[in-house]
Amino acid sequence: MTRAGPAADDPRTLPVTDAGRPLARARFSDRTRAIATRGAAGWTVSDRAAELAAGGADIIALGVGNVDLPTPAHVVAAAHESLDRGRTHYSAIAGEPALRAAVAQRVRRRCGASVTDGQVVVFPGAQSALFSAIQCLAGPGDEVILLEPVYATYEAVVAAAGATPVPVSLRTEAGFALDLRRIEAAMTPRTRALLLNTPNNPAGYVLSAPDVEALALACARHGLWLVSDEVYGEITFGAAHASPGAVAAVRDRLVIVDSLSKSHAMTGWRIGWAIGPPDLAHHLATLAQAELFGSPTFIQDAAVAALEGPQEICAAIRALYRERRDTLLAGLATVPGVTPFPSQGGMFLLADVAATGLRGDRFAAELLDATGVAVVPGEAFGASVADCVRIGLTQPVARLQEACARMRAWRAGSPAVTGR
């Protein structure tokens, strides 16, 4: 493990040559410090939980958002068939034509935007697509507005481009409401883009169509790029997902990032895309050439099957996570000092734990030690939710009920049985 602080530069701690002279310590780019954000540290509890589970502890992991349903059989079959046909060589850099066409059709169907196949660039997952989009849109001296709470990687994605993340908190006493005045007040001549995520990870709020339109028009007025992360667009609980792709005024500066990870239970397949104006698509493809040289062809073939085949998986995932959301809300209501925010979509909800007297990071660490329940500290998603924890809807109902029972016993001062 690398040691921090002045001792790391002490010549007595450095490797030496045969002649006994200290070797110079390896140096890294300043960018490595920029990307070491609080979000990067947010998985510490989940990492510890994984270690405990590997050692035989009875851990209820409610951290990483891994869809716990199998990938649809027809998608798996399509991948096998593609492999059997020898589709294991280089693909088109921007993506196979059939997949780009299927993605464009999906967006046209979702929001009525006149997206062409040539505006779609395929990446190994939405995270890669988002990273690449920000690389093409912002750089040193630029600012990117993040609506807080933000997904844990967003700050690092912006910092990796050399730009400055500018968080604007949406947290109010009423929950997470769009405050357009404060958002526009944060826009400066250095602002290049705004990053939107609805349904939101971690808070589970879903912006209404009027709110999305108002935000898109504000970006258009200020000449900003709007980057819309829509990976949870298929997972809503009554409140319909609205895409800024439906707002014509912003389409020449709009980037839509999406994937099949959450909607089709394909997290491990690593297939996603970015959609933007043709000139941005050209730059994205150029970056993909330098970075990736294409995505696996047989996985792209499976993605086409996912988009064009039966869609029952989407409804099944919605129903599953709605039931789990309801279970968790009911269970957490009985835990002293824990106040959950109702989630309208996605795979998570936030719970305020300030009334316990603990910040989110301390609460998460002590919860794991006392009960074997693993959640993510809210600070990973922004300072405004540092007194919260993110809880995943990622376990069966019975395990969620057990997690709430353990939390309730812990907060009541009773011994919590964890099987450890």
N, C-alpha and C positions, 0 to 999 in steps of 0.2 A: 504494500500500500504506500502511495506517495505521501510523504510528510509535508505539512504546510508550515509556513512561517520561516523565520530567519535560519533555523537549524538546518533546513533543507539545502541552504547554500554554504554551510560550514564545510571548508575543504576537507575536514577530517571525515565527513560522511560521504564524500564523493569516491567513485571508483578510481583506481590509480593505475598508471602504466607500469610496465616492468621496471622502469627506472625509478618508480616511487613517486612520480609527479601526478597530482590530481588531474583527472580528465574533466573537461568542461561539461557541465550538465546540459542535457538536451533542452533546446528551447522550442516553444510552440507559438503558434500565431496568437495574437491578442484576441482573435475571434473565439478561441476556446474558452476564454473567461467570459465573453459576452453571452455564450449559449448556455452557461451553467446557471440557469435561472432557478427561481424557487420552484417552478414547475418540474424541473428535472429532479429536484429533491423530493417531490411529492409522493414518489413510489416507495419510500423507505419502509413504511409500515407493511405494504404489500410484499416487498422483498423479504422482510423478516418473517411474514406469515408463510410464505412459500418455503422458507428454510425450516420453520417449525413443522409444517405439514410433511415435509420430506423426512423429518425425524419421527413421524408417527403421531403428532399432536392432532387433535380433532379441531381443525380450523374451519370456520365458516368464512370463506373469502368473498367479500363484497366490494372488491376493489376494481380490478381490470374488467373492462366491458367486453367480455368474450361471449358471443351468442352461444348458448348451450343447447342448440338444436342442430341436428345433422344437416349438412348441405343437401338440397333436394336430389333425389336419386337420378333424375334425368340430367342434372348438371354434371354429376359425377360420371355418368355414362358418356356424356359428350366429351369429357376430358379423356376417358379411356379410348373412345373411338378416334379422337384426334391423335393420340399417341400411337395407336395401331396404324394410322395412316402416315406415320413418320413426321408429324408436325412438331419437330423438335429442333428446328434450326432458327436462324435469325428471322425476326419479324420485321414488318415495316416499322420505321422508327416512331412515327406518330401513332401507330396502332394499325391493326388489321382492318381493311375496309369494311368488312361485315360488322365488326364491333363498333366502329365509329358511326356507321349508319344506324345501328340499333340504339346507341346512346342518343344520337340526335333525334331519333323518333321518340324516344322516351321523354326528352325535354319538350319537344313540340306537344306531346300529349299532355304533359303535366301543366304547362303554363302558356301554351299558345305562341311561344316565341318561334320565329322563323329561323331556327338553327340549322345550319348545313353540316354535312359530314366533315367538311374541311375545318370546321371550328373546334372539333373534338381532338384532344391529344390524350393518349392512354398512358397511364403510369402504374407502377406497382403499389396501388393503394392511394386513398385520398390524402394521406399524410405527405407522400411524395409529390402529389399533384399540387398541394397547397404550398409546400416548400418551394417548388419550382416556380409557381406563379408569383410568389413574393420576391423571389430572386430576379424575376423579369420586370417587376413593377417598382421596386424601391431599392435604395442604396444608401451609402454614407451621407449624412446630412438630412435625410428624409425622415418623415414620421408616419406611422401607421396607427390608426385609432383602433383600439380593441374594446369591445363592449364587455365589461366585467360584471359577473364572473366569466372568465375565459377558459377554454380548454387548456390543459397544462402545457402543451407544446407551443402555443401561439407566440408567447414572448420570445422563445428561443428561435422560432422560425423567422421572426422579424429581425432579431439580433444577428442571425446568421447572414442576413443580407447586408449587414452594416447599418441598418436603419434603427430608429428609436421607437419602441412601442409606447403608445400613449393610452393608458387605461382610462375609461370613463365608466364609473360604476352605475349600474341600473338598479342597485338595491335600494329599496325604500321601505317604509313601514308596511306598505301594502304588498310587498313582494318584489317583483322585478318588472317595472313598467318602463316603457320607452320614454325618455326625457329628451326630446329633440333639441330643446334650448341648450341644455348642457353639452350635448353632443356637438352641436354647431359651434358652441363657444370654444371647444377644444380644437377646432379646425384652424390651422394657421397656413401661411404661405408655404411651409415645409411639408404639410400633410399631403401624402400621395395616395393613400388608400384607407378604406375602412373595412374591417373584417367582421362579417355577420355570421352568426351560427344559431339557426332556429330550425327545428326544436333544439334547445340549448343543452349542451353538456358543460357544466354539471347540474344546472338548476332545473332543467326540464320545462322551462317556460316555452310557449309557442307564440310568436308575434302574430297578430292579426294581419289580414291583407291590407287594411288601411294603414297600419303602422309600418309595414314593410314598404308600401308605396311612398309614405311620407319620408322614410329614411332614404329610399332610393332617389327621390326627387331632391332631397337635401344634398346628397352626393353629386347629383347632376349639376345643381346650382353652383357648387364649389369646385367643379371640375375634378372630382376625385374618382378613383377606381373603387368599385364596390366588389369585394370578394365574398361570395356567399357559400358557406360550408353547409351542404344539405344532406349530409350522410344519414341523418335521422329523419329525413323527410317522410319516410313510409311508416314511421312509428309515432302515431299521435293518438291521444285518448279523447276523441270528441272534437278537439280544436284542430281544424284542418290546417295543414302546412301551406304557407304562402311563399312563393318564390319571387324575388325581384325580377326574374326573367319575364314576368308578365307586365313589367313597367317599361314601355317603349323608350322613354326618355333616357334611360340609363344603359341601354343595351350596348352602346358603343364603348362603354367603360365597365362592363360587367364580366366577372369571372365566376362561373359556377363550378364548384368542386364537389364531387360525389363518388360513391363507390357501391359495391354490392356487399360489403362486409356485414353491415347491420341488417339491411333489408332482405337479404337472401341467405343469411347464415354462412357467409363466406369469408370470415375474418382472416383465416390462414392462407387464403388463395392469393391475397395481395393483388387486387385488381381494382383500379379506380381511374378517374379521368378529370381533366380540367377542360372547360368550355369557355371560349372567349372570342373576341373579334378576330378576323382572319390574320391581321398583322401580329397580334399577340400569340395566336396559335403557331405562327411561323417561328417566333422566338422560343416558345415552349418546346417545339420539336427540335430546334437547334440545341437547346439545353439538354433535352432528353438524349440527343445523340452523344453529347459530351459526357453525360453522366451515366446513361443506362444502356444505350444502343439497342433499345427495344425491350418489350416485355414478352415473356414466354408465350409462344403461339398457341399451344394446347390449352393454356389457361384462358386466353382470349376467346378461343372457340367455346369453352365452357361458359364464359360470360355471355356470349351470344345466346346460348341455350337458356341461360337464366333470364335474360331480358325478353326473349321471344317465346319462351315456353310457358307452361302453367305457372300462375302467380299465387297459388294457394299459400305458399310459404309466407308471403307478406301479411296476409290476414291472420295466419297462425301466430306469427311473431307479435303482431299488435295485440291480439287477444291474450297471449301469454303474459306479456309485460304489463298490460292493464290489470290483470288479475293480481300479479305480484305487486304492482304499485298500490292497489287497494289493500292488500294484505299488510304491506309494510307501513302504510299510513295508519292503519288501525292498530298495529302492534306498537309503533313508536309513540302513539298517543298515550300509552300506559307507562312509558318510561319517564321517571321524574327528571325534569330539567332539559328534556329533549323536545324541540318543536320542529317538526318537518314542514317544509314548504310543499304544497301540493304540486305534483308534477303533471304536466299536460302532454308530455311526449318524451321519447328517448328511453334510455336504459338506466337512468339514475334519478335520485332526488337528493336535495340538500336538506340537512337538518341543523338548526341552530342549537348549539350546546352551551351558549353563554351562561344560562341559568344554572349550570352545574358548577360554575366557578372555574372552569377549565377552558383554555383556548383549544381550537380544533386539533392542533398538533399534539398537545398533551393528552387530550381526550382520546384520540386515536391510538396513541402509544399505550396508555393505561388500559384502554378497552381490550386491546390485543393481549396484553400480559394477563389481565384478570379473567377474560372470558373466552379467548380464542376467536373473537370476531374481528375481522380485518376490514376497516374502512379507510378512506383517503382524507387526510387533513384538508380543510377548506383553503388554507393559505396557498396551496398549489394552484388555485384558480383565481387568486387575487386577494389583495389586502382587505377588501370590503367584506369578504366572507371568511376571514381568518378565524372567526368564532363559530364556524360551521364544520361539518364533515360531509363528504359525499358518500352515499350508500348506494351500491349497485343492486339492480333488480335481477341479479345474475345467478340466483340459486332457486331451486324449487320452493313452492309455498311452505312446505313443512320445515325446510331449513331456515327460511325467513322468519317463521314463527319461533323457531328455536333461538335464532339470533336475538330477537326482541325479548324473549324470556330471559336469556342470559344477561342482556343489557339491563333489564328491569331488576333482576336479582342483584346485579352489581351496584346499581345506583341506590338500591334499597339497603345496601350493606350486608346482604346475605352472600354466603359462599356461592360462587358460580361454578357449576360442574362443566368442565370442558373436555374431559377425557384425556387430559395431558398428564 
